[in-house]
Amino acid sequence: MRIAGLLLAAGAGSRFGGCKQLALIAGKPLVRHALESLAPLFAEDLYIVLGAWREDIQPQVEDLAQVINHADWRRGLGSSIARGVGEIEARGRYAGIMVALADQPRLAADDFDQLVRHFNGDRIVAAHYAGAPGVPAIFPAAVFADLRRLHGDRGAKSILLDSNREIDTIPLAAAATDIDTEADIARQRVTTPGICV
């Protein structure tokens, strides 16, 4: 069963105050840390959506993932998902797409692998943390059209919280940790903020 990985990294990092995708964690850009955890599972089927800091980030990631440029990144996370899913559908035939975020530094390859192993092609498989389902999550092909219609800043939450959908959840406490502000950096021992001009 062919599954694509889609990493979302198009935002401006307004709460962070700059390009958080290139903040260093253990000496490595945050976005690259995420891609290196995903790459063993997806290889050539790994994609990344870039927007606000594309020119700075792309050289750091193009050896690991196919870059999807999202010119309308200001329209929010939902629009990034819609753009990424539409482009992936145009590039190949997939049974599912895993949507992941660049700013969840505690997630490792084993965490993503748990989701992949539970995916059967029919039902959404989502991480469960902070009392609710969330991303990373794998969406089957039957849901792609719904993903393409997303907009605004809520991302895929509306789909994951829809009581009419059958969703399998996997406890992934590591997904609860994300980087939003410089204070979060200190807690994660991120050594330096990203430099984008």
C-alpha positions in Angstrom: 0.0 0.0 0.0 1.5 3.3 -1.1 1.4 6.2 1.4 2.8 9.7 1.0 4.2 11.8 3.8 3.3 15.5 3.9 5.2 17.8 6.2 3.7 21.2 6.7 6.3 24.0 7.0 4.8 27.0 5.2 4.1 29.3 8.1 5.8 32.6 9.0 6.3 31.7 12.7 4.6 34.9 13.9 4.4 33.8 17.5 7.9 32.6 17.4 9.2 35.8 16.0 10.9 34.4 12.9 11.8 31.3 11.0 11.2 28.6 13.5 11.6 25.9 10.9 15.4 26.6 10.9 15.7 26.8 14.7 18.4 24.3 15.7 17.6 21.3 17.9 20.6 19.2 18.8 22.5 21.1 16.2 20.0 20.4 13.4 17.2 22.6 11.9 13.8 21.7 13.3 12.4 21.0 9.9 15.2 18.7 9.0 14.8 16.8 12.2 11.2 16.1 11.3 12.1 15.1 7.7 14.8 12.7 8.8 12.3 11.0 11.1 9.9 10.6 8.2 12.3 9.7 5.4 12.9 6.0 6.3 9.1 5.4 6.0 8.4 7.4 2.8 11.6 7.8 0.8 10.7 9.3 -2.6 7.1 9.7 -1.4 7.9 12.4 1.1 6.7 15.9 0.4 7.0 19.3 2.2 4.9 22.4 1.8 6.9 25.6 2.0 5.7 29.2 1.9 6.9 32.1 4.1 10.6 31.2 4.2 10.8 29.0 1.2 14.1 30.5 -0.2 15.8 29.9 3.2 14.4 26.5 3.9 14.4 24.8 0.5 18.2 24.3 0.4 18.0 22.6 3.8 15.4 20.1 2.8 15.3 19.4 -1.0 17.6 16.3 -0.6 15.0 14.7 1.7 11.6 15.7 0.3 9.9 16.9 -2.8 9.1 20.6 -2.3 5.6 22.0 -2.8 5.5 25.8 -3.0 2.5 27.4 -1.4 2.3 31.0 -2.6 -1.0 31.5 -0.6 0.5 30.3 2.7 -1.0 33.4 4.5 -4.4 31.7 4.1 -3.6 29.4 6.9 -2.7 25.8 7.8 -5.8 24.4 6.2 -4.9 25.9 2.9 -1.4 24.4 3.2 -2.9 21.0 3.6 -5.2 21.6 0.7 -2.3 22.7 -1.5 -0.1 19.7 -0.5 -2.8 17.1 -1.0 -3.8 18.5 -4.4 -0.2 18.4 -5.6 0.4 14.9 -4.2 -2.7 13.6 -6.0 -1.3 15.1 -9.2 2.0 13.4 -8.8 1.0 9.9 -8.0 -1.7 7.4 -6.8 -1.7 6.9 -3.1 -3.8 4.9 -0.6 -3.2 7.5 2.1 -1.4 10.6 3.1 0.2 11.2 6.4 0.0 14.9 7.5 2.7 15.9 9.9 4.0 19.2 11.4 7.5 20.5 11.4 7.3 21.8 14.9 6.8 18.6 17.0 10.4 17.8 17.9 9.9 14.9 20.2 8.3 12.7 17.5 10.7 10.0 16.2 10.6 7.5 13.3 9.1 4.9 15.6 6.1 7.1 16.4 5.3 7.7 12.7 5.8 4.0 12.1 3.1 3.1 14.6 0.6 5.1 12.6 1.7 3.5 9.3 1.5 0.0 10.7 -2.1 0.6 11.9 -3.3 2.1 8.6 -5.5 -0.3 6.5 -6.4 2.1 3.7 -10.0 2.6 4.9 -9.9 4.5 8.2 -8.1 7.6 9.4 -5.3 6.8 11.8 -4.4 9.7 14.1 -2.1 10.4 17.0 -4.0 10.8 20.3 -2.6 13.4 22.8 -3.9 16.2 25.0 -7.2 14.4 25.2 -8.1 14.4 21.5 -7.0 13.1 18.1 -4.5 15.2 16.2 -1.7 15.2 13.7 0.3 13.4 12.7 -2.5 11.5 11.1 -2.9 9.3 8.0 -5.9 10.1 5.8 -7.2 7.5 3.3 -7.9 8.4 -0.3 -11.6 8.6 0.4 -10.9 11.7 2.6 -8.6 13.5 0.1 -11.4 15.6 -1.3 -12.3 16.9 2.2 -8.6 17.7 2.8 -8.5 19.7 -0.5 -11.4 21.9 0.8 -9.7 22.9 4.0 -8.9 26.6 4.6 -8.0 28.9 7.5 -5.9 28.1 10.5 -7.6 25.0 12.0 -5.9 22.5 9.7 -7.4 19.0 9.8 -9.1 19.4 13.2 -12.5 19.7 11.7 -12.1 16.3 10.1 -10.4 14.6 13.1 -13.1 15.8 15.5 -16.0 14.8 13.2 -18.1 12.3 15.2 -19.5 10.8 12.0 -16.1 9.6 10.9 -14.4 6.3 11.9 -11.0 7.1 13.3 -8.4 4.8 14.9 -6.2 6.6 17.4 -2.8 5.7 18.7 -1.5 7.3 22.0 1.5 9.4 21.1 2.3 11.6 24.1 5.4 13.0 22.2 3.1 14.8 19.8 1.9 17.1 22.6 5.2 19.0 22.6 5.4 21.6 19.9 7.5 24.8 19.3 5.5 28.0 19.1 7.5 30.6 20.9 11.1 31.2 21.9 10.2 30.1 25.4 9.4 26.7 23.9 12.9 26.6 22.5 14.5 26.9 25.9 12.5 24.0 27.2 13.5 21.8 24.2 17.2 22.8 24.4 17.0 24.3 20.9 20.4 26.0 20.6 19.8 28.9 18.2 16.9 30.6 16.5 16.7 30.1 12.7 18.2 32.9 10.6 16.0 33.9 7.7 16.3 37.2 5.8 
